[in-house]
Amino acid sequence: MGCARIFAALRRCKSLDNDSTTQLSRCLGLVDLTALGVGSTLGLGVYVLAGAVAKSVAGPAVTLSFLVAAIASAFAGLCYAEFAARVPKAGSAYVYSYVSVGEFIAFTIGWNLILEYVIGTASVAKGMANYIDSLCNNTMARTMTAIAPINVSFLADYPDLFAFTLVLLITVLLGVGVKESTKLNNIFTVINMVTVLVVVIAGAIKSDPANWSIPQSEIPEDVRDSAGAGGFAPWGVAGVMAGAAKCFFGFVGFDCVATTGEEARNPRRDIPLSIMLSLAIIFASYFSIATVLTMMLPYYLQDADAPFPYAFARAGLPGVQWLVACGAVCALCTSLLGAMFPLPRVLYAMASDKVLFRALARVHPRTQTPLVATALSGLLAATMAAIFNLNQLIDMMSIGTLLAYTIVATSVLILRYEEDNRLKLQNSKPLPETPYSVVRQTFNFLGLKEPTELSAYIAKCTIAFLFACALVTCVLMRWGAASAGTHVALGALGGALLLLLLVLCRQPRRSVAHLTFTVPLVPLVPYLSVCMNVYLMVQLDYQTWVRFIIWLVIGYLIYFGYGIRHSKLGEMPVSKPVTNGVEQKSIVTKF
């Protein structure tokens, strides 16, 4: 009985309601939300990531890496946009999964979002510190390494006090209030976009298309061993995809817009629209930047820490070099602000549901911000920025984000195929669930137009099998030996994936006409989002997976030690996800 109660608690869902009340300040419009999405995303990827990936991972094909990462992010963005139209609440993917797949998965996603935003803040602070230090001939790095070296393989070479201080300053700014910090973010975002335009125009003048087709024989001997095979894609398709896994970091941040559901003036309209606008602006910027950077300077000569100042110095444009350097600092400031912004909101949402400690949900009466959550977030992110290096932070952030995107896409599928409880009440006679009817419903030979309990169950099983097949396929593609057996297995798995997608396409879907935004081409778009996210997760190294598992273990200790007993849903009837305020109640689960 105890196991049954625990299992019921893990699956309990919040109901979708139309409650628009909030303790937070509703002061953000479409321009503010779009600027927040662009500002939080368009920073480290432009001024650091493009050069680093081009130099050692993808070469000039870094442009394709950004394209693949943009497609994966666009699929995820569409899913986020639909959920923002469904649930205009603070908490982003945490709330979305809570209303569709249950409390345990919701906690897992919320805990991963905390990791994403903590690491995002820390990585931007670290990248900004490295950027400024590289402009000062690495004086800070040399001094701190000599004074206080850290001789641990999985940590940074020295404690980065500059990055630590940067995060604390941003924490203070966010604690002052949303309106004030958003105004500063808008100013920095405008400076950022002007800087990007200057870089593209000045870089285009000094571009040489021949730098995209340098043969290996013309690469200098001192760097030839580390420069791959030359040409446009020196490390082949594998390099492009590995680069995409890293470039994906450059698109992380647009989802912070989805955490503002209780601070946007018109969340159901403005949040989906601002997500799409943000992604379009971000991709155009990244693609243009990567193009001119790799045409200005051969990929093997790029500077990994501050590529544009170095490239413009080599091109004989010192004035542009310092203009870009100043613009980059402003851009990294707004990226740091945007990375830090959503973290207290996720903590606030989880604490409000009592799956995390209730103190984190306290809102200061004057600033109308979750002050305790903001302070704790800043301290944790500042500590991470001080003790880890940039590459470790980027990989750790990517894995948590990709898992969150995967479950959001899965949640969209689950809700689309969920039975409409209003129709269930009207049709009191359920269809017979014989083996024959199950087989017929698998391909919907029954001709159903509305979801039933049977069709919803078939859809959920199909989604689970889709995820499992996608995972096995991606693992084989990443680590499988180049043998006939592997090719046969991949072919069989590919056929299974197509068959499962066909089964899902045949199942009836519930109406979403009442939503202001919906994902197009369901189930194809969410399915592709899941496959691409899983593939990019598999590209990450095992050390990243080890750190990620340790983080999950810590979170589950908190959940099973505190959250499952104190959750708000533990003292009320457990409900299934519905729409339009219709709720199906079941037994009360108490702990």
C-alpha positions as CSV (number, residue, x, y, z in Angstrom):
1,M,0.0,0.0,0.0
2,G,2.9,2.3,0.8
3,C,4.4,1.7,-2.6
4,A,1.1,2.4,-4.3
5,R,0.7,5.7,-2.4
6,I,4.3,6.8,-3.4
7,F,3.7,5.9,-7.0
8,A,0.4,7.9,-7.0
9,A,2.3,10.8,-5.5
10,L,5.0,10.7,-8.2
11,R,2.3,10.9,-10.9
12,R,0.0,13.5,-9.4
13,C,-0.5,16.5,-11.7
14,K,-1.5,20.1,-11.3
15,S,-4.7,21.1,-13.1
16,L,-4.6,23.7,-15.9
17,D,-6.6,26.6,-14.6
18,N,-7.2,30.2,-15.7
19,D,-6.0,31.8,-12.4
20,S,-4.0,35.0,-13.3
21,T,-3.4,36.1,-9.8
22,T,0.3,36.6,-8.8
23,Q,2.4,38.3,-6.1
24,L,4.9,39.3,-8.8
25,S,4.8,42.6,-10.8
26,R,3.2,42.4,-14.3
27,C,5.3,45.0,-16.1
28,L,6.8,43.3,-19.1
29,G,5.6,43.9,-22.7
30,L,6.5,42.3,-26.0
31,V,9.6,44.5,-26.5
32,D,10.8,43.8,-23.0
33,L,10.3,40.0,-23.4
34,T,12.0,39.9,-26.8
35,A,15.0,42.0,-25.5
36,L,15.2,39.6,-22.5
37,G,15.3,36.6,-24.8
38,V,17.9,38.1,-27.2
39,G,20.0,39.6,-24.4
40,S,20.1,36.4,-22.3
41,T,21.1,34.4,-25.4
42,L,23.2,36.6,-27.7
43,G,26.4,37.0,-25.7
44,L,29.0,34.3,-25.0
45,G,28.0,32.5,-28.2
46,V,28.8,35.5,-30.4
47,Y,32.0,36.7,-28.8
48,V,33.6,33.5,-27.6
49,L,32.0,30.4,-28.7
50,A,32.2,30.9,-32.5
51,G,36.0,31.2,-32.5
52,A,36.5,28.4,-30.0
53,V,34.4,25.9,-32.0
54,A,35.8,26.9,-35.3
55,K,39.4,26.5,-34.1
56,S,39.3,23.0,-32.7
57,V,35.9,21.3,-33.4
58,A,34.3,22.2,-36.7
59,G,36.4,24.7,-38.7
60,P,34.5,27.0,-41.1
61,A,31.6,24.5,-40.9
62,V,30.8,26.1,-37.5
63,T,28.2,27.9,-39.6
64,L,26.5,24.5,-40.2
65,S,26.9,23.7,-36.5
66,F,25.0,26.9,-35.6
67,L,22.3,25.9,-38.2
68,V,21.8,22.5,-36.6
69,A,21.7,23.9,-33.1
70,A,19.2,26.6,-34.3
71,I,16.9,24.0,-35.8
72,A,17.0,22.0,-32.5
73,S,16.3,25.2,-30.5
74,A,13.5,26.2,-32.9
75,F,11.7,22.9,-32.4
76,A,12.1,23.3,-28.6
77,G,11.0,26.9,-28.9
78,L,7.8,26.0,-30.6
79,C,7.0,23.5,-27.8
80,Y,7.8,26.2,-25.2
81,A,5.6,28.7,-27.0
82,E,2.5,26.3,-26.9
83,F,3.0,25.7,-23.2
84,A,3.3,29.4,-22.5
85,A,-0.1,29.9,-24.2
86,R,-1.5,27.0,-22.1
87,V,0.0,27.9,-18.7
88,P,1.0,31.6,-18.2
89,K,2.7,30.9,-14.9
90,A,6.3,31.4,-13.5
91,G,8.4,28.3,-13.7
92,S,8.8,27.5,-17.4
93,A,9.3,23.8,-18.2
94,Y,8.8,22.9,-14.5
95,V,5.2,24.0,-14.5
96,Y,4.6,22.6,-18.0
97,S,5.7,19.1,-17.0
98,Y,3.8,19.4,-13.7
99,V,0.5,19.7,-15.5
100,S,1.1,17.0,-18.0
101,V,3.5,14.2,-16.8
102,G,3.4,14.4,-13.0
103,E,5.2,15.7,-10.0
104,F,8.3,13.5,-10.0
105,I,9.2,14.4,-13.6
106,A,8.3,18.0,-12.9
107,F,10.8,18.1,-10.0
108,T,13.4,16.5,-12.2
109,I,13.0,19.1,-14.8
110,G,12.8,21.9,-12.3
111,W,16.0,20.6,-10.7
112,N,17.7,20.5,-14.1
113,L,16.5,24.0,-14.9
114,I,18.2,25.2,-11.7
115,L,21.4,23.5,-13.0
116,E,20.9,25.1,-16.4
117,Y,20.5,28.7,-15.0
118,V,23.2,28.4,-12.3
119,I,25.7,27.1,-14.9
120,G,24.5,29.6,-17.5
121,T,25.1,32.4,-15.1
122,A,28.5,31.0,-14.1
123,S,29.6,30.3,-17.6
124,V,28.8,33.8,-18.9
125,A,30.6,35.3,-15.9
126,K,33.5,33.0,-16.6
127,G,33.5,33.8,-20.3
128,M,33.4,37.6,-19.6
129,A,36.2,37.3,-17.1
130,N,38.3,35.4,-19.6
131,Y,37.4,37.9,-22.4
132,I,38.5,40.9,-20.3
133,D,41.6,39.1,-19.1
134,S,42.7,38.2,-22.6
135,L,42.5,41.9,-23.5
136,C,44.8,42.6,-20.6
137,N,47.4,39.9,-21.6
138,N,46.0,37.4,-19.1
139,T,47.3,39.3,-16.2
140,M,44.6,38.1,-13.8
141,A,45.1,34.4,-14.7
142,R,48.9,34.5,-14.3
143,T,48.6,36.4,-11.0
144,M,46.0,34.1,-9.4
145,T,47.6,30.9,-10.6
146,A,50.8,32.0,-8.9
147,I,49.1,33.1,-5.7
148,A,46.4,30.4,-5.2
149,P,46.6,27.5,-7.7
150,I,43.9,24.8,-7.6
151,N,45.6,21.5,-8.4
152,V,42.4,19.5,-9.0
153,S,41.9,18.0,-12.5
154,F,38.1,18.6,-12.6
155,L,38.3,22.2,-11.4
156,A,39.7,25.5,-12.7
157,D,43.4,26.3,-12.5
158,Y,42.7,29.1,-10.0
159,P,39.8,30.7,-8.0
160,D,38.3,33.3,-10.3
161,L,37.4,36.1,-7.9
162,F,36.5,38.5,-10.8
163,A,33.8,36.2,-12.1
164,F,32.6,35.7,-8.5
165,T,32.2,39.4,-8.0
166,L,30.4,39.9,-11.4
167,V,27.7,37.4,-10.4
168,L,27.2,39.0,-7.0
169,L,26.7,42.5,-8.7
170,I,24.1,41.1,-11.0
171,T,22.4,39.4,-8.1
172,V,22.1,42.8,-6.3
173,L,20.7,44.4,-9.5
174,L,18.0,41.7,-9.9
175,G,17.1,42.0,-6.2
176,V,16.3,45.7,-6.7
177,G,13.3,44.9,-9.0
178,V,12.3,43.5,-12.4
179,K,11.4,46.9,-14.0
180,E,14.8,48.5,-13.2
181,S,16.8,45.5,-14.3
182,T,14.8,45.1,-17.5
183,K,15.5,48.7,-18.5
184,L,19.2,48.2,-18.1
185,N,18.8,44.9,-20.1
186,N,17.1,46.7,-22.9
187,I,19.9,49.3,-23.2
188,F,22.6,46.6,-23.2
189,T,20.7,44.6,-25.8
190,V,20.6,47.6,-28.2
191,I,24.3,48.1,-27.7
192,N,24.8,44.4,-28.4
193,M,22.9,44.5,-31.7
194,V,24.8,47.6,-32.8
195,T,28.0,45.8,-32.1
196,V,27.0,42.7,-34.0
197,L,26.1,44.9,-37.1
198,V,29.5,46.6,-36.8
199,V,31.3,43.3,-36.6
200,V,29.4,41.9,-39.6
201,I,29.9,44.9,-41.8
202,A,33.6,45.5,-40.9
203,G,34.3,41.8,-41.1
204,A,32.7,41.4,-44.5
205,I,35.0,44.1,-45.9
206,K,38.1,42.1,-44.7
207,S,36.6,38.7,-45.6
208,D,38.3,36.2,-48.0
209,P,36.2,33.3,-49.2
210,A,39.4,31.3,-49.8
211,N,39.7,30.8,-46.0
212,W,36.8,28.3,-46.3
213,S,38.8,26.0,-48.6
214,I,42.3,25.9,-47.4
215,P,43.8,22.4,-48.2
216,Q,45.8,20.5,-45.6
217,S,49.0,21.0,-47.6
218,E,48.8,24.8,-47.1
219,I,48.3,24.7,-43.4
220,P,51.5,25.7,-41.5
221,E,53.4,22.8,-40.1
222,D,53.4,24.0,-36.5
223,V,49.6,23.7,-36.4
224,R,48.9,21.1,-39.0
225,D,48.6,18.2,-36.5
226,S,45.8,19.9,-34.7
227,A,44.0,21.4,-37.7
228,G,42.2,18.3,-39.1
229,A,42.0,17.7,-42.8
230,G,41.6,21.3,-43.9
231,G,38.9,22.6,-46.2
232,F,35.4,23.7,-45.2
233,A,34.8,20.8,-42.7
234,P,38.2,19.7,-41.4
235,W,36.7,17.2,-39.0
236,G,33.9,16.0,-41.3
237,V,30.3,15.5,-40.3
238,A,31.3,14.3,-36.9
239,G,33.0,17.7,-36.3
240,V,29.9,19.5,-37.4
241,M,27.6,17.6,-35.0
242,A,30.1,17.8,-32.1
243,G,30.2,21.5,-32.9
244,A,26.4,21.7,-32.9
245,A,26.4,20.2,-29.4
246,K,28.6,23.0,-28.2
247,C,26.9,25.7,-30.4
248,F,23.7,24.6,-28.8
249,F,24.9,26.4,-25.7
250,G,24.7,29.6,-27.7
251,F,21.0,29.3,-28.0
252,V,20.3,28.4,-24.4
253,G,18.6,31.3,-22.8
254,F,15.5,32.0,-24.9
255,D,13.5,29.8,-22.6
256,C,14.0,32.4,-19.8
257,V,11.2,34.2,-21.5
258,A,8.9,31.3,-20.5
259,T,9.6,31.9,-16.8
260,T,8.0,35.4,-16.9
261,G,4.4,34.1,-17.1
262,E,3.5,36.0,-13.9
263,E,5.4,39.2,-14.9
264,A,4.2,39.6,-18.5
265,R,1.3,41.9,-19.2
266,N,-0.3,39.6,-21.8
267,P,1.6,36.3,-21.4
268,R,-0.6,34.1,-23.6
269,R,0.1,36.3,-26.7
270,D,3.5,38.0,-25.9
271,I,5.5,35.1,-24.6
272,P,5.0,32.8,-27.7
273,L,5.6,35.7,-30.0
274,S,8.7,36.9,-28.2
275,I,10.2,33.4,-28.2
276,M,9.9,33.1,-32.0
277,L,11.2,36.6,-32.6
278,S,14.2,36.0,-30.2
279,L,15.2,32.8,-32.0
280,A,15.0,34.4,-35.4
281,I,17.2,37.4,-34.3
282,I,19.7,35.1,-32.5
283,F,20.2,32.7,-35.4
284,A,20.7,35.5,-38.0
285,S,23.3,37.0,-35.7
286,Y,25.2,33.8,-35.0
287,F,25.2,32.7,-38.6
288,S,26.5,36.1,-39.8
289,I,29.1,36.3,-37.1
290,A,30.5,32.8,-37.7
291,T,30.6,33.5,-41.5
292,V,32.6,36.7,-41.3
293,L,34.9,35.4,-38.5
294,T,36.0,32.3,-40.4
295,M,36.4,34.2,-43.7
296,M,38.5,37.0,-42.0
297,L,41.0,34.5,-40.5
298,P,41.8,30.8,-41.1
299,Y,40.1,28.7,-38.6
300,Y,43.3,27.3,-37.1
301,L,44.6,30.8,-36.3
302,Q,41.5,31.8,-34.3
303,D,41.8,32.9,-30.7
304,A,39.5,30.8,-28.4
305,D,39.0,33.4,-25.7
306,A,38.6,36.7,-27.6
307,P,38.3,35.8,-31.3
308,F,37.1,39.1,-32.7
309,P,39.6,41.5,-31.1
310,Y,42.3,39.2,-32.3
311,A,40.9,38.8,-35.8
312,F,40.5,42.6,-36.3
313,A,44.0,43.2,-34.9
314,R,45.3,40.7,-37.5
315,A,43.2,42.5,-40.2
316,G,44.7,45.9,-39.4
317,L,41.6,47.4,-37.9
318,P,42.6,48.3,-34.3
319,G,39.8,50.9,-34.0
320,V,37.2,48.3,-34.7
321,Q,39.0,45.9,-32.4
322,W,38.4,48.1,-29.3
323,L,34.9,49.1,-30.4
324,V,34.0,45.4,-30.6
325,A,35.8,44.7,-27.3
326,C,33.7,47.4,-25.5
327,G,30.5,46.2,-27.2
328,A,31.2,42.7,-26.2
329,V,31.6,43.6,-22.6
330,C,28.1,45.3,-22.7
331,A,26.7,42.2,-24.5
332,L,28.2,39.8,-21.9
333,C,26.7,42.0,-19.2
334,T,23.2,41.7,-20.6
335,S,23.8,38.0,-21.2
336,L,24.8,37.6,-17.6
337,L,21.6,39.5,-16.5
338,G,19.4,37.3,-18.8
339,A,21.1,34.1,-17.6
340,M,20.5,35.0,-13.9
341,F,17.0,36.3,-14.4
342,P,15.0,33.1,-14.6
343,L,16.7,31.2,-11.8
344,P,14.9,32.8,-8.9
345,R,11.6,32.4,-10.8
346,V,12.1,28.6,-11.0
347,L,13.0,28.4,-7.3
348,Y,10.0,30.5,-6.5
349,A,7.6,28.3,-8.5
350,M,9.0,25.1,-6.9
351,A,8.9,26.5,-3.4
352,S,5.4,27.8,-4.0
353,D,4.4,24.2,-4.7
354,K,6.4,23.1,-1.6
355,V,8.5,20.6,-3.4
356,L,11.4,22.8,-2.4
357,F,11.8,24.7,0.9
358,R,9.0,27.2,1.4
359,A,11.4,30.1,2.4
360,L,12.4,30.3,-1.3
361,A,8.9,31.5,-2.2
362,R,9.0,34.6,-0.1
363,V,8.4,37.8,-2.2
364,H,9.7,41.1,-0.8
365,P,6.8,43.5,-0.5
366,R,8.7,46.6,-1.9
367,T,10.7,45.1,-4.8
368,Q,8.1,42.4,-5.6
369,T,10.9,39.9,-6.3
370,P,11.7,36.5,-4.7
371,L,14.6,38.0,-2.7
372,V,15.7,34.9,-0.8
373,A,15.7,32.8,-4.0
374,T,17.6,35.5,-5.8
375,A,20.3,35.7,-3.1
376,L,20.7,32.0,-2.9
377,S,20.9,31.7,-6.7
378,G,23.6,34.4,-6.9
379,L,25.7,32.8,-4.3
380,L,25.5,29.4,-5.9
381,A,26.3,30.7,-9.4
382,A,29.1,32.9,-8.1
383,T,30.7,29.9,-6.4
384,M,30.5,27.8,-9.6
385,A,32.0,30.6,-11.7
386,A,34.9,30.8,-9.3
387,I,35.9,27.1,-9.2
388,F,35.1,25.6,-12.7
389,N,36.6,26.4,-16.1
390,L,34.5,27.5,-19.1
391,N,34.4,24.2,-21.1
392,Q,33.2,22.2,-18.1
393,L,30.5,24.8,-17.4
394,I,29.3,24.8,-21.0
395,D,28.9,21.0,-21.2
396,M,27.2,20.8,-17.8
397,M,24.7,23.4,-18.8
398,S,23.9,21.8,-22.2
399,I,22.9,18.4,-20.7
400,G,20.4,19.8,-18.2
401,T,18.9,22.1,-20.9
402,L,18.6,19.3,-23.5
403,L,16.8,17.1,-21.0
404,A,14.4,19.9,-20.1
405,Y,13.7,20.6,-23.8
406,T,13.1,16.8,-24.4
407,I,10.5,16.6,-21.6
408,V,8.7,19.8,-22.8
409,A,8.4,18.3,-26.3
410,T,7.2,15.0,-24.8
411,S,4.7,16.9,-22.6
412,V,3.3,18.6,-25.7
413,L,2.7,15.2,-27.3
414,I,1.1,13.8,-24.2
415,L,-1.4,16.7,-23.9
416,R,-2.3,16.6,-27.5
417,Y,-3.4,12.9,-27.3
418,E,-4.9,13.2,-23.8
419,E,-8.6,12.3,-23.5
420,D,-10.9,15.3,-23.2
421,N,-12.8,14.7,-19.9
422,R,-15.8,16.7,-21.0
423,L,-16.4,14.3,-23.9
424,K,-15.8,11.4,-21.6
425,L,-18.5,12.6,-19.3
426,Q,-20.9,13.0,-22.2
427,N,-20.1,9.5,-23.6
428,S,-20.7,7.3,-20.6
429,K,-20.3,4.1,-22.6
430,P,-16.6,3.4,-23.2
431,L,-15.5,1.4,-26.2
432,P,-14.7,-2.2,-25.6
433,E,-11.0,-2.8,-25.0
434,T,-10.5,-6.3,-26.5
435,P,-7.2,-7.4,-28.1
436,Y,-8.8,-7.0,-31.5
437,S,-10.0,-3.4,-30.7
438,V,-6.5,-2.5,-29.4
439,V,-4.9,-3.8,-32.6
440,R,-7.4,-1.8,-34.7
441,Q,-7.0,1.3,-32.7
442,T,-3.2,1.1,-33.1
443,F,-3.7,2.4,-36.6
444,N,-7.1,3.9,-35.9
445,F,-9.1,1.6,-38.1
446,L,-12.0,2.4,-35.8
447,G,-12.1,5.9,-37.3
448,L,-12.1,7.8,-34.1
449,K,-12.1,11.6,-34.3
450,E,-11.7,12.4,-30.6
451,P,-9.2,10.8,-28.1
452,T,-10.5,8.0,-25.9
453,E,-8.9,6.4,-22.9
454,L,-7.6,3.6,-25.2
455,S,-6.2,5.9,-27.8
456,A,-4.5,8.1,-25.2
457,Y,-2.9,5.0,-23.6
458,I,-1.7,3.8,-27.0
459,A,-0.3,7.3,-27.7
460,K,1.6,7.3,-24.4
461,C,3.1,3.8,-25.0
462,T,4.1,4.9,-28.5
463,I,5.8,8.1,-27.2
464,A,7.7,6.0,-24.6
465,F,8.9,3.5,-27.3
466,L,9.8,6.5,-29.6
467,F,12.1,7.9,-26.9
468,A,13.7,4.5,-26.2
469,C,14.3,3.8,-29.9
470,A,15.7,7.3,-30.4
471,L,18.1,6.9,-27.5
472,V,19.4,3.5,-28.7
473,T,19.8,4.8,-32.2
474,C,21.7,7.9,-31.1
475,V,24.0,5.8,-28.9
476,L,24.8,3.4,-31.8
477,M,25.5,6.3,-34.1
478,R,27.8,7.9,-31.5
479,W,29.7,4.8,-30.2
480,G,28.8,1.9,-32.5
481,A,31.6,0.3,-34.5
482,A,31.5,0.8,-38.3
483,S,30.4,-2.8,-39.0
484,A,27.7,-4.5,-41.0
485,G,25.9,-5.5,-37.8
486,T,25.7,-1.9,-36.6
487,H,24.4,-0.8,-40.0
488,V,21.7,-3.5,-39.9
489,A,20.7,-2.5,-36.4
490,L,20.5,1.2,-37.3
491,G,18.4,0.3,-40.3
492,A,16.0,-1.7,-38.2
493,L,15.8,1.0,-35.6
494,G,15.1,3.6,-38.3
495,G,12.3,1.5,-39.6
496,A,10.9,1.1,-36.0
497,L,11.0,4.9,-35.5
498,L,9.1,5.5,-38.7
499,L,6.5,2.9,-37.8
500,L,6.0,4.4,-34.3
501,L,5.7,7.8,-35.8
502,L,3.0,6.5,-38.2
503,V,1.1,5.0,-35.2
504,L,1.2,8.3,-33.4
505,C,0.1,10.2,-36.5
506,R,-3.0,7.9,-36.8
507,Q,-4.2,8.5,-33.2
508,P,-6.9,11.2,-32.7
509,R,-5.9,14.4,-31.2
510,R,-7.9,16.8,-28.9
511,S,-8.9,20.2,-30.1
512,V,-6.5,23.1,-29.4
513,A,-8.6,25.8,-31.1
514,H,-8.8,27.8,-27.8
515,L,-5.1,28.3,-27.6
516,T,-3.4,31.5,-28.9
517,F,-0.4,29.5,-30.2
518,T,0.1,25.8,-31.1
519,V,3.0,23.7,-32.4
520,P,2.5,23.0,-36.1
521,L,2.8,19.6,-37.7
522,V,2.2,17.6,-34.5
523,P,3.5,14.9,-33.9
524,L,6.4,15.5,-36.3
525,V,7.9,18.7,-34.8
526,P,7.9,17.5,-31.1
527,Y,9.2,14.1,-32.3
528,L,12.1,15.7,-34.2
529,S,12.8,17.9,-31.2
530,V,13.1,14.8,-29.0
531,C,15.4,13.0,-31.5
532,M,17.7,16.0,-32.0
533,N,18.0,16.7,-28.2
534,V,18.8,13.1,-27.4
535,Y,21.4,13.1,-30.2
536,L,23.1,16.2,-28.9
537,M,23.1,14.8,-25.3
538,V,24.8,11.7,-26.5
539,Q,27.6,13.9,-28.0
540,L,28.7,15.1,-24.5
541,D,31.6,13.3,-22.7
542,Y,31.2,10.9,-19.8
543,Q,32.5,13.3,-17.2
544,T,29.6,15.6,-18.0
545,W,27.2,12.7,-17.5
546,V,28.9,11.8,-14.1
547,R,28.5,15.4,-12.8
548,F,24.9,15.5,-14.1
549,I,24.1,12.2,-12.3
550,I,25.6,13.6,-9.0
551,W,23.4,16.7,-9.3
552,L,20.3,14.5,-9.9
553,V,21.2,12.4,-6.8
554,I,21.3,15.5,-4.6
555,G,18.0,16.7,-6.0
556,Y,16.3,13.3,-5.4
557,L,17.5,13.3,-1.8
558,I,15.8,16.7,-1.3
559,Y,12.6,15.6,-3.1
560,F,12.2,12.2,-1.2
561,G,13.3,13.7,2.1
562,Y,11.2,16.9,1.9
563,G,9.3,17.6,-1.3
564,I,7.1,14.5,-1.6
565,R,5.9,15.0,2.0
566,H,5.2,18.7,1.9
567,S,3.9,19.1,-1.7
568,K,0.7,21.2,-2.0
569,L,-0.8,18.3,-4.0
570,G,-0.3,16.0,-1.0
571,E,-3.2,17.6,0.8
572,M,-5.7,17.9,-2.0
573,P,-7.3,15.6,-4.6
574,V,-4.9,14.4,-7.3
575,S,-6.0,15.6,-10.7
576,K,-5.2,14.7,-14.3
577,P,-4.2,17.4,-16.8
578,V,-7.1,19.0,-18.5
579,T,-8.0,22.2,-20.3
580,N,-10.7,24.8,-20.1
581,G,-10.9,24.4,-16.3
582,V,-12.4,20.8,-16.4
583,E,-10.9,18.6,-13.8
584,Q,-11.1,14.9,-13.2
585,K,-10.4,14.1,-9.5
586,S,-9.2,10.9,-7.9
587,I,-8.2,9.8,-4.5
588,V,-6.4,12.0,-2.0
589,T,-2.8,11.2,-1.4
590,K,-1.4,12.2,1.9
591,F,2.0,11.8,3.6
